[in-house]
Amino acid sequence: MKKSRLTTFTVLAGVTVLFTACGGGLNEAAEDMENENSNNEEENNLGGEENDSEGEVVEEPGVLNWQAIPPYSLQATDEERVEYLESAISEWEEENEGMEVNPMVTTSNISEGMARLQEQASQGRAPDVAMIDSYIFPRFYDYLQPLDPFMEEAGLTIDDFFPFAQEVMTGPDGNVYGIQFTTDVRNLYYNTELVPEPPESWEEVLEIGQELSEDGYDAFMFPGGTDEPTVNTSLWPYFWAQGGELVDEDGEPVFGEGENREIMLETLEYLEELVDSGVTPTRVTTYGNEADLNAEIAGGNLGMFIGGNWQVAQMREILGDDADKWDVAPIPHKDPEDQTTLAGGWVWGIFAEDEEKQQAAFDFITHTFVEDEGMGEWATIGGYLPTRESLYDSEHYEGGEFSDEFSEFLNHAEMRPAAESYTSISAELSNAVSSVLSGSSSPEDALDDAWESVQ
């Protein structure tokens, strides 16, 4: 067997431009980073010292430059992931004589890694194929190769992907420019011993929550700090469910004007009512991400919370058999018929201009991450949710106890806007939510302050 580059790792340095990490907090990627002790606080401070060294794409015939974030790469600390990747690369190289994979890995700081990749793409220096944070994927359309002919030849149909993934993968010209291969979702968790039937509306949350509160329980919790998970989990789904828009077609903020302002104000007023009624304790303002709720879950006094699918494994580890009393349901909205939620995840994009490398890149990512066996095994090993609906019935995917429910929730998922203005919108509105929950600002003042700050 020919010599492989499996032990060659090229690490790319970041630049100080802010992208919000996929999903925020301990979602599928950020949780991986934390588990690997690579996404530490110092590393995520913008302007702080970045210790990763810059690498270069290998421009040689027959070399496929493949770039992933650390937990999806050969530098992952999870042995099962590394073993899977090593095996998949070796198999693919044996089947494709004359081609070898050059494994590359980004900085562990997702924000900086995505900024660096966009810079490289704009200069024609991007790897042949790379992982891209799903919500900012549209920023890369102009640099990527269309994949429609490759997908048709491989028997992959865009309709097999969840609606939100189809929208991200498809460019404005109707061509497919990427393949989303992992995702996550937000939902309601409820303790069935305290809440036999889950609430379906804001009104029911308040009704059930007040009863629990009167009995001495912490009824309903969610991230309420000044971090990205606060808006991802505790604001955007409510806002979108009512038809709210954060930005216009040009990416300019519109959440603070017209009907959008009315919807955002009503959403913030609902959050205020949760605290004022005693349903939600003000200490949620100290919880920057979903995993911060784990101590509350372990305490046994929590009735309901909004979190992410990745918390099922965490709850099982924390609670053991007591996790059996927890169930999942859609996020309750103003309209009980609505099930809007938020999804994140990662997309493969092909930058290579050489047609042979385009084909090689597509074949490699589909072999390893997209076809039934590849997507099923990778999602099972990593604990991810597949993006193809058919995979939930595949023999290759060993889903968890709520996989069917999560699959249904994903049919109602939306993604954050790719607009450059999103970074400031997210920061200002997470501050607004936290100030409302703490009682330091009224919903109207908090919204006005956020709107003024993004102008």
C-alpha positions in Angstrom: 0.0 0.0 0.0 1.3 3.4 -0.9 2.5 5.9 1.7 -0.3 8.0 3.2 -0.4 11.5 4.7 -2.5 10.3 7.6 0.0 11.5 10.1 0.6 14.9 8.4 -1.5 17.6 10.0 -1.6 21.2 8.7 -3.0 23.7 11.2 -4.3 27.0 10.0 -3.9 30.1 12.1 -7.0 32.4 12.7 -7.5 36.1 12.1 -9.4 38.3 14.4 -12.8 38.5 12.6 -15.8 37.4 14.5 -18.1 34.6 13.4 -20.4 33.1 15.9 -19.8 29.4 16.3 -22.3 27.0 14.9 -25.3 26.9 17.2 -23.4 28.5 20.0 -22.5 27.0 23.4 -22.3 23.2 23.8 -23.9 22.3 20.5 -22.5 19.6 18.3 -19.3 21.3 17.4 -18.7 23.5 20.5 -19.5 20.5 22.8 -16.9 18.5 20.9 -14.4 21.3 21.4 -15.0 21.4 25.1 -14.7 17.7 25.4 -11.3 17.9 23.8 -10.2 20.7 26.1 -9.3 22.8 23.0 -11.9 25.6 23.1 -10.7 27.3 26.2 -11.6 30.8 27.3 -8.3 32.4 26.5 -8.4 31.0 23.0 -11.8 32.4 22.3 -11.0 36.0 23.4 -10.8 38.0 20.2 -7.5 39.6 19.9 -5.9 37.1 22.2 -2.9 35.0 21.4 -3.4 32.2 18.9 -0.9 29.4 19.3 -1.7 27.5 16.1 0.8 27.7 13.4 -0.1 28.5 9.8 0.1 25.7 7.2 0.0 25.7 3.5 -2.2 23.8 1.0 -0.1 21.1 -0.8 -0.3 21.9 -4.6 0.6 18.5 -6.0 -1.2 16.3 -8.6 -3.0 13.5 -6.8 -3.1 15.2 -3.4 -6.5 16.0 -2.0 -6.3 18.8 0.6 -9.1 18.0 3.1 -9.8 20.4 6.0 -11.9 19.8 9.1 -12.3 21.2 12.6 -10.4 19.4 15.3 -13.1 17.0 16.6 -13.8 15.9 13.0 -10.2 15.4 12.2 -7.3 13.0 12.9 -6.4 15.2 15.8 -9.6 14.3 17.6 -9.0 12.9 21.1 -11.9 10.4 20.7 -10.1 7.2 19.6 -13.3 5.8 17.9 -13.5 8.9 15.6 -9.8 8.7 14.7 -10.0 5.0 14.0 -13.0 5.6 11.7 -11.3 8.4 9.8 -8.1 6.5 9.4 -10.0 3.5 8.1 -12.1 5.6 5.8 -9.1 7.4 4.3 -7.2 4.2 3.8 -10.1 2.5 2.1 -10.7 5.5 -0.2 -7.0 5.8 -1.1 -6.9 2.1 -2.0 -9.9 2.4 -4.1 -8.6 5.6 -5.8 -5.1 4.6 -6.9 -2.9 7.7 -7.5 -4.8 9.9 -5.0 -4.0 10.5 -1.4 -5.6 12.7 1.3 -3.7 15.5 2.9 -5.5 15.9 6.3 -5.7 19.5 7.4 -7.2 20.9 10.6 -8.4 24.4 11.4 -7.7 26.3 14.6 -9.9 25.1 17.4 -11.4 28.6 17.6 -14.3 28.2 15.2 -14.9 31.9 14.7 -11.3 32.5 13.7 -11.1 29.3 11.6 -14.1 30.3 9.5 -12.8 33.8 9.1 -9.5 32.4 7.9 -11.2 30.1 5.4 -13.2 32.9 3.9 -10.0 35.0 3.5 -8.3 32.0 1.8 -11.3 31.4 -0.5 -11.3 35.1 -1.6 -7.7 34.8 -2.5 -8.0 31.4 -4.3 -5.9 29.6 -1.6 -8.6 27.5 0.1 -8.2 23.7 0.6 -9.8 21.5 -2.1 -12.6 20.6 0.3 -13.4 22.0 3.7 -15.9 22.0 6.6 -18.0 25.2 6.8 -20.2 26.4 9.6 -23.7 25.9 8.2 -25.2 29.3 9.0 -22.5 31.2 7.3 -22.2 28.8 4.4 -24.0 31.2 2.0 -21.1 33.6 2.3 -19.0 31.1 0.4 -21.3 30.4 -2.6 -19.2 32.6 -4.9 -16.1 30.5 -4.2 -17.5 27.0 -4.3 -18.1 24.5 -7.1 -21.6 23.3 -8.0 -22.2 19.7 -7.0 -25.4 18.8 -9.0 -23.7 16.6 -11.6 -21.8 14.7 -8.8 -24.9 14.2 -6.7 -26.9 12.9 -9.7 -24.1 10.4 -10.5 -23.9 9.3 -6.9 -27.7 8.9 -6.6 -28.1 11.6 -3.9 -31.2 13.8 -4.1 -31.5 17.2 -2.5 -35.1 16.2 -1.4 -33.7 13.6 1.0 -32.2 16.4 3.1 -34.2 18.3 5.7 -35.8 21.5 4.4 -33.4 23.8 6.3 -30.4 21.9 4.9 -31.7 22.2 1.4 -32.0 25.9 1.8 -28.4 26.2 3.0 -26.9 23.9 0.4 -28.7 25.5 -2.6 -27.3 28.8 -4.0 -29.4 31.7 -5.4 -28.9 30.3 -8.9 -30.5 27.0 -7.9 -27.3 24.9 -7.9 -26.2 22.8 -5.0 -22.9 24.1 -3.6 -22.4 22.0 -0.5 -23.5 19.0 1.5 -24.6 19.4 5.1 -23.7 16.2 6.9 -24.4 16.8 10.6 -26.9 18.9 12.5 -28.5 19.6 15.9 -31.8 20.9 17.1 -33.5 22.7 20.1 -36.5 21.4 21.9 -38.4 21.2 25.2 -37.4 18.7 27.9 -40.0 17.9 30.6 -39.9 15.8 33.7 -42.8 13.4 33.3 -43.2 12.9 37.0 -43.9 16.6 37.4 -45.4 17.4 34.0 -47.3 14.4 32.6 -48.2 16.3 29.4 -46.0 18.9 27.9 -47.2 22.5 27.3 -47.9 23.4 23.7 -48.2 27.2 24.1 -46.9 30.2 26.0 -50.2 30.2 27.9 -49.8 26.5 29.0 -46.2 27.1 30.0 -47.3 29.9 32.3 -50.3 27.8 33.6 -48.2 24.6 34.3 -45.2 26.6 35.5 -47.2 28.6 38.1 -48.6 25.4 39.5 -45.1 23.9 39.8 -43.7 27.1 41.3 -46.4 27.1 43.9 -45.3 23.6 44.9 -41.7 24.7 45.3 -40.3 23.6 42.0 -38.2 25.5 39.5 -40.7 25.3 36.7 -39.1 26.4 33.4 -35.5 27.3 32.6 -33.3 28.1 29.6 -30.0 29.9 28.8 -30.5 33.6 29.7 -27.0 34.9 29.8 -25.2 37.2 27.3 -24.0 34.5 25.0 -25.1 33.1 21.7 -27.1 30.1 23.1 -29.4 32.6 24.7 -30.7 33.8 21.4 -30.4 30.5 19.6 -32.4 28.6 22.2 -34.4 31.2 24.1 -35.3 33.9 21.5 -35.0 33.1 17.8 -37.5 30.2 17.7 -40.2 32.3 19.4 -39.5 35.3 17.1 -39.4 33.2 13.9 -42.5 31.3 14.9 -44.5 34.6 14.7 -43.1 35.5 11.3 -40.3 37.8 12.6 -37.3 38.7 10.3 -33.9 39.7 11.7 -32.5 41.1 8.5 -33.8 42.1 5.0 -32.7 40.7 1.7 -29.6 42.9 1.8 -28.6 41.7 5.2 -29.6 44.9 6.9 -31.2 44.7 10.4 -35.0 45.0 10.4 -35.9 43.4 13.8 -36.5 46.9 15.4 -39.0 48.3 12.9 -42.6 47.7 11.8 -44.2 44.3 12.4 -40.8 42.8 13.3 -40.5 45.2 16.2 -44.0 44.3 17.5 -43.1 40.6 17.3 -39.8 41.0 19.1 -41.3 43.2 21.8 -44.1 40.7 22.4 -41.4 37.9 22.7 -39.4 39.9 25.2 -42.6 40.6 27.2 -43.3 36.9 27.3 -39.8 36.3 28.8 -40.4 39.0 31.3 -43.7 37.4 32.3 -42.0 34.1 32.9 -39.8 35.7 35.5 -42.5 38.0 37.0 -44.9 35.1 37.5 -42.3 33.0 39.3 -42.2 30.4 36.5 -38.5 31.1 35.6 -35.9 32.1 38.2 -33.7 35.1 37.5 -30.6 33.0 37.9 -31.0 31.8 34.3 -29.2 35.0 33.5 -26.0 33.3 34.8 -26.3 30.4 32.4 -24.4 31.1 29.2 -25.2 27.9 27.4 -27.5 24.9 27.6 -25.0 22.7 29.5 -25.0 25.2 32.4 -28.5 23.8 33.2 -27.0 20.4 34.0 -26.6 21.2 37.7 -30.3 22.2 37.8 -31.2 18.9 36.1 -29.1 16.9 38.5 -30.7 18.7 41.5 -34.1 17.1 40.7 -36.1 20.2 41.3 -36.5 21.3 37.6 -39.8 20.7 35.8 -39.0 21.8 32.2 -36.2 23.4 30.2 -35.3 24.4 26.6 -32.1 22.7 25.4 -30.5 20.8 22.6 -30.5 17.2 21.4 -26.9 16.7 22.6 -28.1 17.0 26.2 -29.7 13.6 26.1 -26.3 11.9 26.5 -25.3 14.4 29.2 -28.5 13.7 31.1 -28.0 10.0 30.8 -24.5 10.4 32.2 -25.6 12.7 35.0 -28.9 11.0 36.0 -28.4 7.3 35.1 -31.7 5.5 35.2 -33.4 8.7 36.5 -33.0 10.1 33.0 -35.9 7.8 32.0 -38.4 10.3 33.6 -37.4 13.0 31.1 -39.2 13.3 27.7 -38.9 15.7 24.8 -41.5 17.8 22.9 -41.5 20.8 20.5 -40.7 24.2 21.9 -44.0 25.8 23.1 -45.0 28.9 21.1 -47.6 31.6 21.2 -49.5 29.7 18.6 -49.8 26.1 19.9 -49.9 24.8 16.3 -46.4 26.1 15.6 -43.2 24.0 16.1 -40.5 26.3 14.8 -37.0 25.6 16.2 -33.4 26.2 15.3 -30.8 23.9 13.8 -27.1 24.1 13.3 -24.5 21.8 11.8 -21.6 21.6 9.3 -21.4 21.6 5.5 -18.7 20.3 3.1 -17.8 22.7 0.4 -15.5 22.0 -2.6 -13.2 24.8 -3.6 -10.9 22.9 -6.0 -10.8 24.2 -9.6 -9.2 21.2 -11.1 -12.0 18.8 -12.3 -10.2 15.7 -11.2 -9.8 17.0 -7.7 -13.4 18.1 -7.7 -14.5 14.6 -8.4 -12.0 13.2 -5.9 -13.2 15.6 -3.2 -16.8 14.7 -3.8 -16.1 11.0 -3.8 -14.1 11.2 -0.6 -16.7 13.2 1.5 -19.6 11.1 0.3 -17.7 7.9 1.0 -16.7 9.1 4.5 -19.6 11.3 5.6 -22.6 11.4 3.3 -23.6 8.0 1.8 -25.7 5.7 4.0 -22.8 3.9 5.6 -20.6 7.0 6.0 -23.3 9.4 7.4 -24.8 6.7 9.5 -21.5 5.5 11.1 -20.1 9.1 11.6 -23.4 10.3 13.2 -23.5 7.3 15.4 -19.9 7.6 16.5 -20.1 11.3 17.1 -23.6 11.4 18.6 -24.8 13.7 15.8 -28.1 14.0 14.0 -28.0 13.0 10.3 -29.2 15.6 7.8 -30.8 13.1 5.4 -34.2 12.0 6.5 -33.8 8.5 5.1 -30.9 7.8 7.4 -33.1 7.6 10.4 -34.4 4.3 9.1 -31.0 3.1 7.9 -29.3 0.0 9.4 -26.1 2.1 9.5 -27.4 4.7 11.9 -27.8 3.8 15.6 -29.9 6.7 16.8 -30.7 7.5 20.4 -33.9 7.2 22.4 -35.4 10.4 20.9 -34.0 10.2 17.3 -37.5 9.9 15.8 -38.7 13.0 17.7 -35.6 15.0 16.8 -36.1 14.0 13.1 -39.6 15.4 13.3 -38.4 18.6 15.0 -35.9 19.1 12.2 -38.7 19.4 9.7 -39.6 22.7 11.4 -36.1 24.0 11.9 -34.7 27.3 10.6 -31.1 28.6 10.4 -29.6 31.9 11.5 -29.1 34.5 8.8 -25.7 34.5 7.1 -25.7 38.3 7.0 -22.5 40.0 8.2 -24.7 42.1 10.5 -25.8 39.0 12.4 -22.8 39.1 14.8 -23.8 42.5 16.2 -27.5 41.6 16.2 -26.9 38.5 18.2 -24.7 40.2 20.7 -27.1 43.1 21.3 -30.2 40.9 21.5 -28.6 38.4 23.9 -27.9 41.4 26.1 -31.5 42.5 25.7 -32.8 39.2 26.8 -30.5 39.0 29.8 -31.4 42.5 30.9 -35.1 41.8 30.7 -34.8 38.5 32.6 -32.8 40.2 35.3 -35.3 43.1 35.6 -32.7 45.7 34.8 -34.5 46.8 31.7 -38.1 46.8 30.4 -38.7 44.9 27.2 -39.3 48.1 25.3 -36.1 49.8 26.6 -34.0 46.7 26.0 -35.3 46.4 22.4 -34.7 50.1 21.7 -31.2 49.9 23.1 -30.4 46.9 20.9 -31.9 48.5 17.8 -30.0 51.7 18.3 -26.7 49.8 18.8 -26.9 48.0 15.4 -27.7 51.1 13.4 
